[in-house]
Amino acid sequence: MKKTFPEGFLWGGATAANQIEGAWDVDGKGVSTADVQLFRDPKSIAELNNVHANTDITDEMIDEALRSNDMTKYPKRHGINYYHHYKEDIALFAEMGFKVYRFSIAWARIFPNGDELEPNEKGLQFYEDVINECLSYNIEPIITLSHYEPPLEFCRKYNGWYNRKSIDFFMNYVEKVINRFKGKVKYWLTFNEIDSILRHPFMTGGLIESRFEPAEFEEVMYQAMHHQFVASAKTVKLIHEVDPAAKVGCMTTKLTYYPYSCKPEDVLATQQRMRQVYAFCDIQVFGEYPAFLLAKFRNKGINVKTNDKDSKILKENPVDFVSFSFYQTSCVAANAEGLALTAGNTTIGIKNPHLQASEWGWQIDPSGLRLSLVDLYDRYRKPLMIVENGLGAKDTVLPDGTIDDQYRIDYIQAHIKAMHDAIYEDGVDLIGYTSWGPIDLLSNSTSQMAKRYGFIHVDLDDYGNGTYRRRKKKSFDWYKQVIATNGKSVFE
């Protein structure tokens, strides 16, 4: 068996605009959902597990945020100041040998309120500069069009993606971006973790939950998600028309669950959970709602309003490839009473007693990645791309200025070996891997800086203190060698 990866394998890293850029009110950018998200400092795993409490927001909280200039309370307003450091950061990515760099465009930087007819030129110019900087180092951009930061006014005025007008607003944004960057960007992703609207509806769908009756809110979330599915399919169609050489992928949260025991009821509960996980990717790949989800709508009385053209749009415009995030696995039991729970990627699951966990309670499972790759490829038969994977940990800067993050190397190395086995032993068509957070960035749900993922350290703490200086960690040179040898070094 080869001890390298296929020729042309796409090695790189991934970030999101709302977690790195900062410059929240610079050069005409509008306020986004991320800019009013409070810093959270959970003191326990239980607090950390309360994802909904960490991410939900009310109109009153928004009003308070808009009156505040406190960067400590709202740290995504400063991020890691990538807006003014992008050349330095991309040069470091190039030094590591990146073949691709996945990043997102902040919709509010292009259309400040979401509903304007004409774009903000300075916003377009910024991303054109970023793209050109990448291309100058032969780094292929992979661009996510929507990654947890719809324009705030779009949410307040229109109820975000619940309003069908959202499709037209988004497509106006997409049309301007695609036409501006055609020929320069080969890979596009529509919505980051589109399924996550059920876990954090404000960040993903711009839904202010307190505006709706509790009994109707599940229907509201699925209605908003439907509008995103239609927008995603329309985006696929538009990109294929404007730039036939470009490829468009969906992006899903790859949550993998094991039955807690071999009791048939635990196995059944796990199967039902996994059908829920796959349902949203199914729609973007197969172009229709799976029977599982339609049955759920019937049984719960959920009425998702569609128009006559929606089914045709979805069916005729499937994605070209499937991308996903993978961090951890957990378990499912029909009766979870008395069982320990563990945190995950904005999820909560039953703790697997056979796995170790990170400082944030995320269970480490490289075999789970291989299993996930096999399941996804057997199900979809489309090229796969891992666009998020990494270890969030507390790093210590030693007296000599070095950072020995061997734990991060061990985590990623084990997952790369699992990827290799999935390709050569299981026949999976895996085309790329972008580690999450090649440079330290703010946590998505809690806006913490303490949970660091990067190969590059940023001198910044949870409270906004620091110089923003970039510093290489031990893992920097290790990942550089992985890329230079096309994965061979992980076996040496």
C-alpha positions as CSV (number, residue, x, y, z in Angstrom):
1,M,0.0,0.0,0.0
2,K,1.2,3.5,-0.8
3,K,2.5,5.5,2.1
4,T,1.5,8.8,0.4
5,F,-1.7,10.4,-0.7
6,P,-3.0,10.6,-4.2
7,E,-1.2,13.0,-6.6
8,G,-2.8,16.4,-6.4
9,F,-4.3,15.9,-3.0
10,L,-5.5,19.3,-1.6
11,W,-3.8,20.0,1.7
12,G,-4.6,23.3,3.5
13,G,-6.4,25.0,6.3
14,A,-9.8,26.6,7.0
15,T,-11.1,29.7,8.7
16,A,-14.3,31.7,8.9
17,A,-14.6,35.5,8.4
18,N,-16.6,36.0,11.6
19,Q,-13.9,34.3,13.7
20,I,-10.8,36.0,12.3
21,E,-11.4,39.2,10.3
22,G,-12.4,41.8,12.9
23,A,-12.8,45.3,11.4
24,W,-16.5,44.9,12.0
25,D,-17.3,48.5,11.1
26,V,-14.5,49.3,8.6
27,D,-14.8,50.2,4.9
28,G,-18.6,50.1,4.8
29,K,-19.2,46.7,6.4
30,G,-22.6,46.2,8.0
31,V,-23.3,44.6,11.4
32,S,-23.7,40.9,11.3
33,T,-25.1,38.3,13.7
34,A,-21.6,37.6,14.8
35,D,-21.0,41.2,15.8
36,V,-23.7,41.1,18.5
37,Q,-22.7,37.7,19.9
38,L,-21.7,37.8,23.5
39,F,-18.4,36.4,24.9
40,R,-19.1,33.4,27.1
41,D,-16.8,32.0,29.7
42,P,-18.3,28.6,30.7
43,K,-17.0,27.4,34.1
44,S,-18.1,23.8,33.6
45,I,-18.7,21.2,30.9
46,A,-22.5,21.5,31.7
47,E,-22.3,25.3,30.9
48,L,-20.3,24.5,27.8
49,N,-22.8,21.9,26.7
50,N,-25.6,24.4,26.8
51,V,-25.1,25.5,23.2
52,H,-28.5,27.1,22.8
53,A,-27.9,29.4,25.8
54,N,-24.5,30.3,24.4
55,T,-25.8,31.3,21.0
56,D,-29.4,32.4,21.4
57,I,-30.2,36.1,21.4
58,T,-33.2,38.4,21.8
59,D,-34.2,41.8,20.3
60,E,-33.3,43.3,23.7
61,M,-29.9,41.8,23.7
62,I,-29.3,43.1,20.1
63,D,-30.4,46.6,21.1
64,E,-27.9,46.5,24.0
65,A,-25.2,45.3,21.7
66,L,-25.8,48.0,19.2
67,R,-25.4,50.6,21.9
68,S,-22.1,49.1,23.1
69,N,-18.6,49.6,21.8
70,D,-17.2,47.0,24.2
71,M,-14.9,44.7,22.3
72,T,-14.5,42.5,25.3
73,K,-18.2,41.6,25.5
74,Y,-18.4,41.3,21.7
75,P,-14.9,39.9,20.7
76,K,-15.9,38.9,17.1
77,R,-15.7,42.6,16.4
78,H,-12.0,42.4,16.6
79,G,-11.3,38.7,15.8
80,I,-7.6,38.2,15.3
81,N,-7.5,41.3,13.0
82,Y,-7.0,39.2,9.9
83,Y,-8.5,42.1,7.9
84,H,-5.2,44.0,8.5
85,H,-2.9,40.9,8.7
86,Y,-4.1,38.8,5.8
87,K,-0.9,39.2,3.8
88,E,1.2,38.1,6.7
89,D,-1.1,35.2,7.5
90,I,-1.4,34.0,3.9
91,A,2.5,34.2,3.6
92,L,2.7,31.8,6.6
93,F,0.1,29.5,5.0
94,A,2.3,29.5,1.9
95,E,5.4,28.7,3.9
96,M,3.6,25.6,5.2
97,G,3.0,24.7,1.6
98,F,-0.8,25.1,1.5
99,K,-2.4,23.9,-1.8
100,V,-5.8,25.3,-0.8
101,Y,-7.1,27.8,1.8
102,R,-10.8,27.6,2.7
103,F,-12.2,30.9,4.0
104,S,-15.6,32.6,4.0
105,I,-17.0,35.9,2.7
106,A,-18.9,38.0,5.2
107,W,-22.2,38.8,3.4
108,A,-22.5,42.0,5.4
109,R,-19.2,43.2,4.0
110,I,-20.6,43.1,0.5
111,F,-24.3,44.0,1.3
112,P,-24.3,45.8,4.7
113,N,-28.0,45.2,5.4
114,G,-28.5,42.2,3.1
115,D,-31.2,43.8,1.0
116,E,-29.3,46.5,-1.0
117,L,-29.4,46.3,-4.8
118,E,-25.7,47.3,-5.3
119,P,-22.7,45.9,-3.5
120,N,-20.2,47.7,-1.3
121,E,-17.1,48.0,-3.6
122,K,-14.6,48.1,-0.7
123,G,-15.9,44.8,0.5
124,L,-15.6,43.2,-2.9
125,Q,-12.1,44.7,-3.3
126,F,-11.0,43.2,0.1
127,Y,-11.9,39.7,-1.0
128,E,-10.4,40.2,-4.4
129,D,-7.1,41.2,-2.7
130,V,-7.3,38.1,-0.5
131,I,-7.9,35.9,-3.5
132,N,-5.1,37.5,-5.5
133,E,-2.7,37.1,-2.5
134,C,-3.6,33.4,-2.3
135,L,-3.1,32.9,-6.1
136,S,0.3,34.7,-5.9
137,Y,1.5,31.7,-3.8
138,N,-0.4,29.2,-6.0
139,I,-2.9,28.6,-3.2
140,E,-6.4,27.7,-4.5
141,P,-9.1,29.5,-2.6
142,I,-12.1,27.4,-1.4
143,I,-14.8,30.0,-0.6
144,T,-17.8,29.5,1.7
145,L,-20.6,31.9,0.8
146,S,-22.4,31.7,4.1
147,H,-20.7,30.9,7.4
148,Y,-22.6,31.9,10.5
149,E,-23.0,35.6,9.9
150,P,-26.0,36.9,8.0
151,P,-26.4,40.7,8.0
152,L,-28.1,41.7,11.3
153,E,-30.6,44.1,9.6
154,F,-31.7,41.2,7.3
155,C,-32.5,39.3,10.5
156,R,-34.3,42.2,12.3
157,K,-36.3,43.5,9.3
158,Y,-37.2,40.2,7.6
159,N,-36.8,37.5,10.2
160,G,-33.8,36.2,8.4
161,W,-34.1,33.0,6.4
162,Y,-37.7,32.4,7.5
163,N,-38.8,35.0,5.0
164,R,-38.8,33.7,1.4
165,K,-37.4,37.1,0.3
166,S,-34.1,35.8,1.8
167,I,-33.5,33.7,-1.4
168,D,-33.6,36.7,-3.7
169,F,-31.4,38.8,-1.3
170,F,-28.8,36.0,-1.1
171,M,-28.8,35.3,-4.8
172,N,-28.2,39.0,-5.5
173,Y,-25.1,38.7,-3.2
174,V,-24.0,35.5,-4.8
175,E,-24.4,36.9,-8.3
176,K,-22.1,39.8,-7.6
177,V,-19.5,37.7,-5.9
178,I,-19.4,34.9,-8.5
179,N,-19.2,37.3,-11.5
180,R,-16.5,39.3,-9.7
181,F,-14.3,36.3,-9.0
182,K,-15.1,33.9,-11.8
183,G,-12.0,32.2,-13.2
184,K,-10.1,32.8,-9.9
185,V,-12.0,30.4,-7.6
186,K,-12.4,26.8,-8.6
187,Y,-14.1,25.5,-5.4
188,W,-17.2,27.0,-3.7
189,L,-19.3,25.9,-0.7
190,T,-22.8,27.3,-0.3
191,F,-23.8,27.1,3.4
192,N,-21.5,26.0,6.2
193,E,-23.0,23.2,8.3
194,I,-26.5,23.9,6.9
195,D,-27.9,21.4,9.4
196,S,-26.7,23.6,12.3
197,I,-29.7,25.9,12.1
198,L,-31.4,23.4,14.4
199,R,-28.7,23.8,17.0
200,H,-28.0,27.6,16.8
201,P,-30.8,29.2,14.7
202,F,-29.6,32.8,15.1
203,M,-26.1,32.3,13.9
204,T,-27.1,30.1,11.0
205,G,-30.5,31.3,10.0
206,G,-30.8,34.8,11.5
207,L,-33.8,33.6,13.5
208,I,-34.6,35.6,16.7
209,E,-36.4,32.8,18.6
210,S,-38.1,35.1,21.1
211,R,-40.2,36.5,18.2
212,F,-42.0,33.2,17.7
213,E,-44.2,31.0,19.8
214,P,-42.3,28.0,21.2
215,A,-44.7,25.5,19.7
216,E,-44.1,26.8,16.2
217,F,-40.4,27.4,16.3
218,E,-39.4,23.9,15.0
219,E,-41.5,24.6,11.9
220,V,-39.9,28.1,11.6
221,M,-36.4,26.5,11.6
222,Y,-37.3,23.9,8.9
223,Q,-38.9,26.7,6.8
224,A,-35.8,28.8,7.0
225,M,-33.7,25.7,6.1
226,H,-35.9,25.0,3.1
227,H,-35.2,28.5,1.8
228,Q,-31.4,27.9,2.2
229,F,-31.7,24.6,0.3
230,V,-33.4,26.4,-2.6
231,A,-30.8,29.2,-2.5
232,S,-28.0,26.5,-2.4
233,A,-29.4,24.8,-5.5
234,K,-29.8,28.2,-7.3
235,T,-26.2,29.0,-6.4
236,V,-25.0,25.7,-8.0
237,K,-27.0,26.5,-11.1
238,L,-25.6,30.1,-11.3
239,I,-21.9,29.1,-10.7
240,H,-22.1,26.3,-13.3
241,E,-23.5,28.9,-15.8
242,V,-21.0,31.7,-15.0
243,D,-17.9,29.5,-14.6
244,P,-18.4,25.9,-16.0
245,A,-14.9,24.9,-14.7
246,A,-15.9,25.7,-11.1
247,K,-17.1,23.1,-8.6
248,V,-19.8,23.6,-5.9
249,G,-20.0,21.6,-2.7
250,C,-22.4,21.3,0.2
251,M,-21.0,21.4,3.7
252,T,-22.4,19.4,6.6
253,T,-21.6,18.7,10.2
254,K,-20.4,15.0,10.2
255,L,-21.8,13.9,13.5
256,T,-21.1,10.2,14.0
257,Y,-22.9,8.2,16.7
258,Y,-22.4,4.7,18.1
259,P,-25.0,2.7,19.9
260,Y,-24.2,2.9,23.6
261,S,-24.9,-0.8,23.9
262,C,-25.9,-3.7,21.6
263,K,-29.5,-3.5,22.9
264,P,-31.8,-3.3,19.9
265,E,-33.5,-0.2,21.2
266,D,-30.1,1.6,21.4
267,V,-29.2,0.5,17.9
268,L,-32.6,1.7,16.6
269,A,-32.2,5.1,18.4
270,T,-28.8,5.5,16.8
271,Q,-30.1,4.7,13.4
272,Q,-32.8,7.3,13.8
273,R,-30.2,9.9,14.9
274,M,-28.0,9.1,12.0
275,R,-30.9,9.5,9.5
276,Q,-31.4,13.0,10.9
277,V,-27.7,13.7,10.4
278,Y,-27.7,12.7,6.8
279,A,-31.1,14.2,5.9
280,F,-29.8,17.7,5.1
281,C,-26.9,16.6,2.9
282,D,-29.3,14.1,1.2
283,I,-31.3,17.0,-0.1
284,Q,-28.3,18.8,-1.6
285,V,-27.0,15.6,-3.2
286,F,-30.1,13.8,-4.3
287,G,-32.3,16.9,-4.9
288,E,-35.2,15.8,-2.8
289,Y,-36.3,15.5,0.7
290,P,-35.7,12.0,2.2
291,A,-38.6,9.9,3.3
292,F,-37.4,10.1,6.9
293,L,-37.8,13.9,7.0
294,L,-41.1,13.9,5.2
295,A,-42.5,11.4,7.7
296,K,-41.3,13.5,10.5
297,F,-43.1,16.5,9.1
298,R,-46.3,14.6,8.8
299,N,-46.1,13.1,12.2
300,K,-45.3,16.4,13.9
301,G,-47.6,18.5,11.9
302,I,-44.8,20.6,10.4
303,N,-45.9,22.5,7.3
304,V,-43.0,23.7,5.2
305,K,-44.3,26.1,2.5
306,T,-42.9,25.6,-1.0
307,N,-43.7,26.9,-4.4
308,D,-44.2,24.9,-7.6
309,K,-40.6,25.5,-8.9
310,D,-38.7,24.4,-5.7
311,S,-38.7,20.7,-6.4
312,K,-37.4,21.2,-9.9
313,I,-34.7,23.6,-8.8
314,L,-33.5,21.1,-6.1
315,K,-33.6,18.1,-8.4
316,E,-31.8,19.7,-11.3
317,N,-28.9,21.3,-9.3
318,P,-27.2,18.8,-7.1
319,V,-23.8,19.6,-5.7
320,D,-20.6,18.4,-7.3
321,F,-18.9,17.3,-4.1
322,V,-19.6,16.8,-0.4
323,S,-17.5,18.6,2.2
324,F,-17.8,18.2,6.0
325,S,-16.5,18.9,9.4
326,F,-15.3,16.1,11.7
327,Y,-14.1,16.6,15.3
328,Q,-15.4,13.8,17.5
329,T,-17.9,11.0,17.9
330,S,-20.4,10.1,20.7
331,C,-23.0,7.6,21.6
332,V,-26.8,7.3,21.6
333,A,-29.0,5.3,24.0
334,A,-32.8,4.9,24.0
335,N,-32.7,5.8,27.7
336,A,-29.9,8.2,28.6
337,E,-30.8,8.4,32.3
338,G,-27.7,8.2,34.5
339,L,-25.3,8.2,31.6
340,A,-22.5,10.8,31.3
341,L,-22.8,13.4,28.6
342,T,-20.0,15.0,26.6
343,A,-19.6,18.1,24.5
344,G,-19.0,18.3,20.8
345,N,-19.2,20.6,17.8
346,T,-22.2,22.5,19.1
347,T,-23.7,19.2,20.0
348,I,-24.2,17.1,23.1
349,G,-23.9,13.3,23.2
350,I,-23.5,10.4,25.5
351,K,-19.9,9.8,26.6
352,N,-18.1,6.9,25.0
353,P,-16.2,5.1,27.8
354,H,-13.6,3.8,25.3
355,L,-12.4,7.2,24.1
356,Q,-10.2,9.9,25.5
357,A,-11.4,13.5,25.3
358,S,-10.0,17.0,24.8
359,E,-9.9,19.7,27.5
360,W,-13.3,20.8,26.2
361,G,-14.8,17.3,26.4
362,W,-14.7,16.5,22.7
363,Q,-14.0,12.8,22.4
364,I,-11.0,11.9,20.1
365,D,-11.7,9.2,17.6
366,P,-9.7,8.8,14.4
367,S,-11.4,5.5,13.6
368,G,-14.6,7.5,13.6
369,L,-13.3,9.6,10.8
370,R,-12.6,6.6,8.7
371,L,-16.0,5.2,9.4
372,S,-17.5,8.6,8.5
373,L,-15.6,8.7,5.2
374,V,-16.8,5.3,4.2
375,D,-20.4,6.0,5.2
376,L,-20.5,9.3,3.3
377,Y,-18.8,7.9,0.1
378,D,-21.0,4.7,0.1
379,R,-24.1,6.9,0.4
380,Y,-23.3,9.7,-2.0
381,R,-20.6,8.4,-4.5
382,K,-19.3,11.9,-4.9
383,P,-15.8,13.3,-4.1
384,L,-15.4,14.1,-0.5
385,M,-13.4,16.9,1.2
386,I,-12.7,17.3,4.9
387,V,-12.9,21.0,5.4
388,E,-12.7,21.1,9.2
389,N,-10.8,18.9,11.6
390,G,-8.5,19.8,14.4
391,L,-7.9,19.9,18.1
392,G,-8.9,22.8,20.3
393,A,-6.5,23.0,23.3
394,K,-4.8,25.4,25.7
395,D,-1.4,26.2,24.5
396,T,1.5,27.5,26.7
397,V,4.2,29.8,25.4
398,L,7.4,28.7,27.0
399,P,10.1,31.1,28.3
400,D,12.1,30.8,25.1
401,G,9.0,31.8,23.1
402,T,8.3,28.3,21.6
403,I,5.1,26.3,21.8
404,D,5.3,22.6,22.1
405,D,1.9,21.4,20.9
406,Q,2.8,17.7,20.4
407,Y,-0.8,16.9,21.4
408,R,-2.1,18.6,18.3
409,I,0.4,16.8,16.1
410,D,-0.6,13.5,17.6
411,Y,-4.3,14.3,17.0
412,I,-4.0,15.3,13.4
413,Q,-1.5,12.6,12.6
414,A,-3.9,9.9,13.8
415,H,-6.7,11.4,11.7
416,I,-4.5,11.7,8.6
417,K,-3.6,8.0,8.9
418,A,-7.3,7.2,9.1
419,M,-7.9,9.2,5.9
420,H,-5.1,7.3,4.2
421,D,-6.7,4.0,5.1
422,A,-10.1,5.1,3.9
423,I,-8.6,6.0,0.5
424,Y,-6.5,2.9,-0.1
425,E,-8.3,0.2,1.9
426,D,-11.9,1.4,1.5
427,G,-11.8,3.0,-1.9
428,V,-13.0,6.4,-0.8
429,D,-12.6,9.3,-3.2
430,L,-11.2,11.9,-0.8
431,I,-9.8,14.9,-2.6
432,G,-8.7,17.3,0.2
433,Y,-8.1,18.1,3.8
434,T,-8.2,21.6,5.4
435,S,-7.5,21.6,9.1
436,W,-9.7,23.8,11.2
437,G,-8.0,26.9,12.4
438,P,-4.5,26.8,10.9
439,I,-4.1,30.0,12.8
440,D,-5.6,30.6,16.3
441,L,-9.1,32.1,16.1
442,L,-12.2,32.8,18.2
443,S,-14.4,29.9,19.2
444,N,-17.6,29.8,17.3
445,S,-20.2,29.4,20.1
446,T,-18.4,31.1,23.1
447,S,-16.1,33.5,21.3
448,Q,-13.2,32.3,23.5
449,M,-9.6,32.6,22.4
450,A,-8.4,30.1,24.9
451,K,-9.4,27.1,22.8
452,R,-6.7,27.2,20.2
453,Y,-6.5,25.2,17.0
454,G,-3.7,26.8,15.1
455,F,-0.3,25.9,13.8
456,I,0.2,29.6,14.3
457,H,-0.2,31.2,17.7
458,V,-1.8,34.7,18.0
459,D,-0.9,36.8,21.0
460,L,-4.4,37.5,22.2
461,D,-6.4,36.4,25.2
462,D,-10.1,35.9,25.9
463,Y,-10.4,39.5,27.0
464,G,-8.8,41.2,24.0
465,N,-5.4,41.7,25.6
466,G,-2.3,41.1,23.5
467,T,-0.2,42.3,20.6
468,Y,-1.7,40.1,17.9
469,R,1.8,38.9,17.1
470,R,1.9,35.7,15.0
471,R,4.3,33.0,16.2
472,K,4.9,29.5,14.8
473,K,4.1,26.5,17.0
474,K,5.9,23.1,16.9
475,S,3.1,21.8,14.7
476,F,3.9,24.4,12.0
477,D,7.0,22.7,10.8
478,W,5.4,19.3,11.3
479,Y,2.4,20.1,9.0
480,K,4.8,21.7,6.5
481,Q,6.6,18.4,6.2
482,V,3.3,16.5,5.9
483,I,2.4,18.7,2.9
484,A,5.9,18.6,1.4
485,T,5.9,14.8,1.4
486,N,2.2,14.5,0.4
487,G,1.5,12.7,3.7
488,K,4.4,10.3,3.6
489,S,6.0,11.8,6.7
490,V,3.2,10.7,9.0
491,F,4.3,7.1,8.5
492,E,8.0,7.8,9.2
